[in-house]
Amino acid sequence: MRNAKEELLEHLMHLQKKGKSTSIKCATIKSQRSSYWDDNDQYVESAPITLREGYSIGEYEEFLHKLDFEYDNGYGGQELFGTIWLAKENTWYERGEYDGSEWWEYKECPQIPDNLKAE
């Protein structure tokens, strides 16, 4: 079992130790565990946990509070989906998954090679 909030904060601390920006620009995370079958046998999908651009400290704290839950990040079905855009341009976290094991994967847009730049 893994805590979604603690996992994200650990990833941000890892970036900070590498000297990279850890400021979140915006985010959307969906948890499969919040979806359910209602009394009429209709599947109800959970609303994503979101953080909009220009958020306040209170909105950031609420975002983290909603992520404060345990989930099984081991083998089985993927439980968390989403993207976290970071303040440094062209960087983000994307949810990775393989064979039911899942994680946050840091992505950075590669630099354009000189031979492809406009003259």
C-alpha positions as CSV (number, residue, x, y, z in Angstrom):
1,M,0.0,0.0,0.0
2,R,1.1,3.5,-0.8
3,N,-0.1,7.0,0.3
4,A,-0.8,9.1,-2.9
5,K,0.1,12.4,-1.2
6,E,3.3,11.2,0.4
7,E,4.4,9.6,-3.0
8,L,3.9,12.9,-4.8
9,L,5.7,14.9,-2.1
10,E,8.7,12.5,-2.2
11,H,8.9,12.9,-6.0
12,L,9.0,16.7,-5.6
13,M,11.7,16.5,-2.9
14,H,13.7,14.3,-5.2
15,L,13.5,17.0,-7.9
16,Q,14.5,19.6,-5.4
17,K,17.6,17.7,-4.4
18,K,18.6,17.6,-8.1
19,G,18.2,21.4,-8.2
20,K,15.1,21.4,-10.4
21,S,11.9,23.4,-9.9
22,T,9.3,21.7,-7.7
23,S,6.5,24.3,-8.1
24,I,3.3,22.8,-9.5
25,K,1.6,24.8,-12.2
26,C,-1.6,22.7,-12.3
27,A,-2.7,19.1,-12.0
28,T,-5.4,16.6,-12.7
29,I,-5.3,13.2,-11.0
30,K,-8.0,10.5,-11.2
31,S,-8.3,7.7,-8.7
32,Q,-10.1,4.5,-9.9
33,R,-10.8,3.7,-6.2
34,S,-13.4,6.5,-6.0
35,S,-15.5,5.1,-8.9
36,Y,-18.3,2.8,-7.9
37,W,-21.5,1.0,-9.0
38,D,-24.6,2.8,-7.7
39,D,-27.9,1.2,-6.4
40,N,-29.2,1.2,-10.0
41,D,-26.2,-0.8,-11.3
42,Q,-24.9,2.3,-13.1
43,Y,-21.1,2.9,-13.0
44,V,-20.3,6.3,-11.5
45,E,-16.8,7.6,-12.3
46,S,-15.1,9.8,-9.7
47,A,-14.3,13.4,-10.4
48,P,-10.6,14.0,-10.9
49,I,-8.6,15.7,-8.2
50,T,-7.6,19.0,-9.8
51,L,-5.4,22.0,-9.1
52,R,-6.0,25.0,-11.5
53,E,-3.4,27.5,-12.5
54,G,-3.2,30.5,-10.2
55,Y,-4.3,28.4,-7.2
56,S,-4.2,29.8,-3.6
57,I,-2.4,28.3,-0.7
58,G,-5.8,27.0,0.6
59,E,-6.5,25.3,-2.8
60,Y,-3.1,23.7,-2.8
61,E,-3.7,22.4,0.7
62,E,-7.1,21.0,-0.3
63,F,-5.5,19.3,-3.3
64,L,-3.0,17.6,-1.0
65,H,-5.7,16.7,1.4
66,K,-7.7,15.0,-1.3
67,L,-4.6,13.0,-2.3
68,D,-4.1,11.8,1.3
69,F,-5.3,8.2,0.8
70,E,-3.8,4.7,0.6
71,Y,-3.8,2.8,-2.7
72,D,-2.2,-0.4,-3.9
73,N,0.7,0.6,-6.2
74,G,1.9,-3.0,-6.7
75,Y,0.8,-5.5,-9.2
76,G,-2.8,-5.6,-10.3
77,G,-4.8,-2.8,-11.9
78,Q,-3.6,0.8,-12.2
79,E,-5.4,3.0,-9.7
80,L,-4.1,6.5,-10.3
81,F,-4.1,8.3,-13.7
82,G,-3.1,11.9,-14.5
83,T,-0.7,14.6,-15.2
84,I,1.0,17.2,-13.0
85,W,2.4,20.2,-14.9
86,L,5.4,21.8,-13.3
87,A,6.1,25.6,-13.3
88,K,9.4,25.1,-15.2
89,E,8.3,25.3,-18.8
90,N,8.1,22.0,-20.7
91,T,8.3,19.7,-17.6
92,W,5.6,17.5,-16.1
93,Y,4.9,14.3,-14.2
94,E,3.0,11.7,-16.0
95,R,1.5,8.5,-14.5
96,G,3.4,5.5,-15.7
97,E,2.3,1.9,-15.4
98,Y,3.6,-1.5,-16.4
99,D,2.0,-4.8,-15.6
100,G,-0.1,-3.2,-12.9
101,S,2.8,-1.5,-11.1
102,E,2.5,2.3,-11.2
103,W,4.6,5.4,-10.5
104,W,5.0,9.1,-11.3
105,E,7.4,9.6,-14.2
106,Y,9.2,13.0,-14.6
107,K,9.2,14.3,-18.2
108,E,11.2,17.1,-19.8
109,C,10.8,18.3,-23.4
110,P,14.2,17.8,-25.1
111,Q,16.1,20.8,-26.4
112,I,15.7,21.4,-30.1
113,P,18.9,20.6,-31.9
114,D,20.7,23.5,-33.5
115,N,20.3,21.9,-37.0
116,L,16.5,22.1,-36.6
117,K,16.3,25.7,-35.4
118,A,15.2,28.5,-37.7
119,E,18.1,30.6,-39.0
